[in-house]
């Protein structure tokens, strides 16, 4: 199958999952994860109508952004961002999915304000406590909302989580349901709706379950581009 064929298949699955949950398929944004892939693969997906692409390394992403200025791409940073790279990342990405500290939030806001950009930021909530994953536990999220209220340029627009890699898609459901419940609870506690619009959850192996549980952004790579080569 070509990239265009796989992309069409993923979009059909997204539509079906949304409709099965009584949702409008247009309420789910597909982010094509293009990390480690050449710009030619991005161009294939772009030609097939894809506009949101996700990278997890700042330097790799910046080179693709510079080489792909002829395409109207909405670039997402989906990997962990170190604070010392905030100055480069702040102006470069439309959406950053892994915000996990007040310090990082402040640095990104300052960089965006200096550059005249208004990136969307998603707070990464750690629901599994895995040592290899980033994010903040639920009880440490409210201070990030408080800090976001003082941002000049960057805007917190929602939440993101990465559950343990599931053997079966259903294994991820409790994590997705938990993030949705947290969102609902924070909304009731007075956190502005503008900070809770997005739920970034679901990847190639479990995005249909994530959509059923309320995801507004799914991060899909392998199902669109095929398996990536194993690197040492």
C-alpha positions as CSV (number, residue, x, y, z in Angstrom):
1,X,0.0,0.0,0.0
2,X,1.1,3.5,-0.7
3,X,1.3,6.3,1.9
4,X,-1.9,7.7,0.3
5,X,-3.7,4.4,0.6
6,X,-2.7,3.9,4.2
7,X,-3.7,7.5,5.1
8,X,-7.1,7.0,3.5
9,X,-7.5,3.7,5.5
10,X,-6.6,5.5,8.8
11,X,-9.0,8.3,8.0
12,X,-11.8,5.8,7.4
13,X,-11.0,4.1,10.7
14,X,-11.1,7.5,12.5
15,X,-14.4,8.3,10.9
16,X,-15.9,4.9,11.9
17,X,-14.6,5.2,15.5
18,X,-16.0,8.7,15.9
19,X,-19.4,7.7,14.5
20,X,-19.5,4.7,16.8
21,X,-19.1,7.0,19.7
22,X,-21.7,9.4,18.5
23,X,-19.1,12.0,17.6
24,X,-18.5,14.1,14.5
25,X,-15.4,12.8,12.7
26,X,-14.3,16.4,12.1
27,X,-13.8,16.7,15.9
28,X,-10.7,14.4,15.7
29,X,-7.4,15.8,14.3
30,X,-5.0,13.3,12.8
31,X,-1.3,14.1,13.4
32,X,0.9,12.1,11.1
33,X,4.1,11.1,13.1
34,X,6.9,11.6,10.7
35,X,9.9,11.3,13.0
36,X,13.0,9.6,11.4
37,X,11.3,9.7,8.0
38,X,12.6,11.6,5.0
39,X,10.9,14.7,3.7
40,X,9.8,12.7,0.7
41,X,7.5,10.6,2.9
42,X,6.0,13.8,4.3
43,X,5.5,15.1,0.8
44,X,3.6,12.0,-0.1
45,X,1.2,12.4,2.8
46,X,0.9,16.1,2.1
47,X,-0.1,15.4,-1.5
48,X,-2.8,13.1,-0.1
49,X,-4.3,15.9,2.0
50,X,-2.5,15.6,5.3
51,X,-1.6,18.9,7.0
52,X,-0.6,18.1,10.6
53,X,2.8,16.3,11.1
54,X,4.5,15.4,14.4
55,X,8.2,15.2,15.2
56,X,9.9,14.2,18.4
57,X,13.4,15.7,18.1
58,X,13.8,19.5,17.8
59,X,16.9,19.5,15.5
60,X,15.5,16.9,13.1
61,X,12.2,18.8,12.9
62,X,13.9,22.2,12.3
63,X,15.7,20.8,9.3
64,X,12.5,19.5,7.8
65,X,10.6,22.7,8.6
66,X,13.3,24.7,6.7
67,X,13.3,22.3,3.8
68,X,9.5,22.1,3.5
69,X,8.6,25.8,3.5
70,X,6.6,25.3,0.3
71,X,4.1,23.2,2.2
72,X,1.5,24.7,4.5
73,X,2.2,22.2,7.3
74,X,1.0,22.5,10.9
75,X,4.0,21.1,12.8
76,X,3.6,19.4,16.1
77,X,6.4,18.5,18.6
78,X,5.3,15.3,20.3
79,X,8.5,14.3,22.1
80,X,9.9,15.4,25.4
81,X,11.3,18.9,25.2
82,X,14.3,19.9,27.4
83,X,14.1,23.5,28.7
84,X,17.4,24.4,27.1
85,X,15.8,23.8,23.7
86,X,12.7,26.0,24.4
87,X,14.2,29.0,22.7
88,X,14.4,27.1,19.4
89,X,11.2,25.2,19.7
90,X,8.9,28.0,20.9
91,X,8.7,29.8,17.5
92,X,8.9,26.7,15.3
93,X,5.9,24.6,16.2
94,X,2.2,25.2,16.1
95,X,1.5,22.7,18.8
96,X,3.7,21.1,21.5
97,X,2.3,18.0,23.2
98,X,4.8,17.3,26.1
99,X,4.7,20.3,28.5
100,X,5.7,18.9,31.9
101,X,6.9,21.8,34.0
102,X,6.2,25.5,34.9
103,X,9.8,26.4,34.0
104,X,9.4,24.9,30.5
105,X,6.0,26.7,30.1
106,X,7.6,30.0,31.0
107,X,10.6,29.5,28.6
108,X,8.4,28.6,25.7
109,X,6.1,31.5,26.3
110,X,9.1,33.9,26.4
111,X,10.5,32.5,23.2
112,X,7.1,32.7,21.4
113,X,6.5,36.2,22.6
114,X,9.9,37.3,21.3
115,X,9.2,35.6,17.9
116,X,5.7,36.9,17.6
117,X,4.1,33.4,17.5
118,X,1.2,31.8,19.5
119,X,1.8,28.1,19.9
120,X,-0.6,25.7,21.5
121,X,0.7,23.8,24.5
122,X,-0.6,20.5,25.8
123,X,0.2,19.4,29.4
124,X,1.5,15.8,29.5
125,X,-0.2,14.0,32.3
126,X,1.6,10.9,33.6
127,X,-1.0,8.3,34.5
128,X,1.1,5.2,34.6
129,X,4.2,6.2,36.5
130,X,6.6,4.5,34.1
131,X,10.2,5.5,34.6
132,X,10.8,5.8,30.9
133,X,7.9,8.2,30.3
134,X,7.7,11.9,30.9
135,X,4.8,14.0,32.2
136,X,3.5,15.3,35.5
137,X,1.2,13.3,37.9
138,X,-2.4,14.6,38.1
139,X,-1.9,16.3,41.4
140,X,0.9,18.5,40.0
141,X,-1.0,19.7,37.0
142,X,-3.0,22.6,38.6
143,X,0.1,24.8,39.0
144,X,0.7,24.6,35.2
145,X,-2.9,25.9,34.6
146,X,-2.1,28.8,37.0
147,X,1.2,29.6,35.2
148,X,-0.6,29.4,31.8
149,X,-3.0,32.1,32.9
150,X,-0.1,34.5,32.9
151,X,1.3,33.6,29.5
152,X,1.7,36.4,26.9
153,X,2.0,34.3,23.7
154,X,1.8,30.6,24.2
155,X,-1.6,29.1,25.0
156,X,-2.3,25.9,27.0
157,X,-5.2,24.3,25.1
158,X,-5.4,20.8,26.6
159,X,-3.9,17.6,27.9
160,X,-1.9,14.7,26.5
161,X,-1.0,11.3,27.8
162,X,1.0,8.2,26.7
163,X,-0.2,5.0,28.3
164,X,1.9,1.9,28.6
165,X,2.3,0.1,25.2
166,X,-0.8,-2.1,25.1
167,X,-0.8,-5.8,24.1
168,X,-4.4,-5.1,23.1
169,X,-6.0,-1.7,22.3
170,X,-8.5,-2.2,25.1
171,X,-5.6,-2.2,27.6
172,X,-5.2,1.5,27.0
173,X,-8.8,2.4,27.5
174,X,-8.6,3.0,31.3
175,X,-5.8,5.5,30.8
176,X,-7.8,7.4,28.1
177,X,-10.9,7.4,30.3
178,X,-8.9,8.6,33.2
179,X,-7.5,11.6,31.3
180,X,-11.0,12.5,30.1
181,X,-12.3,12.3,33.7
182,X,-9.5,14.5,34.9
183,X,-10.3,17.0,32.2
184,X,-13.9,17.0,33.3
185,X,-13.0,17.4,36.9
186,X,-10.6,20.4,36.3
187,X,-13.3,22.0,34.2
188,X,-15.8,21.7,37.0
189,X,-13.2,23.2,39.4
190,X,-13.0,26.3,37.4
191,X,-10.1,25.8,34.9
192,X,-11.1,27.8,31.8
193,X,-12.5,25.8,28.9
194,X,-9.9,27.3,26.6
195,X,-7.2,25.4,28.5
196,X,-9.1,22.1,28.2
197,X,-10.2,21.9,24.6
198,X,-7.8,19.2,23.4
199,X,-7.2,15.6,24.5
200,X,-4.1,14.3,22.7
201,X,-4.3,10.5,23.1
202,X,-4.1,7.5,20.9
203,X,-1.4,6.1,18.5
204,X,-1.3,3.5,15.7
205,X,-2.2,0.6,18.0
206,X,-5.0,2.1,20.0
207,X,-6.3,5.3,18.4
208,X,-9.9,4.0,17.8
209,X,-10.3,3.3,21.6
210,X,-8.9,6.8,22.3
211,X,-11.4,8.3,20.0
212,X,-14.2,6.4,21.7
213,X,-13.0,7.9,25.0
214,X,-12.9,11.5,23.7
215,X,-9.6,12.1,22.0
216,X,-9.4,15.2,19.8
217,X,-5.9,14.5,18.5
218,X,-4.5,11.1,17.5
219,X,-0.8,10.7,16.8
220,X,-0.4,8.0,14.1
221,X,2.8,7.1,12.4
222,X,3.3,3.4,11.6
223,X,-0.3,2.9,10.3
224,X,0.4,5.7,7.8
225,X,4.0,5.3,6.9
226,X,4.7,1.7,7.6
227,X,7.3,0.3,10.0
228,X,10.4,2.4,10.6
229,X,13.8,0.9,10.1
230,X,15.4,-0.2,13.4
231,X,18.3,2.1,14.4
232,X,21.2,1.1,16.7
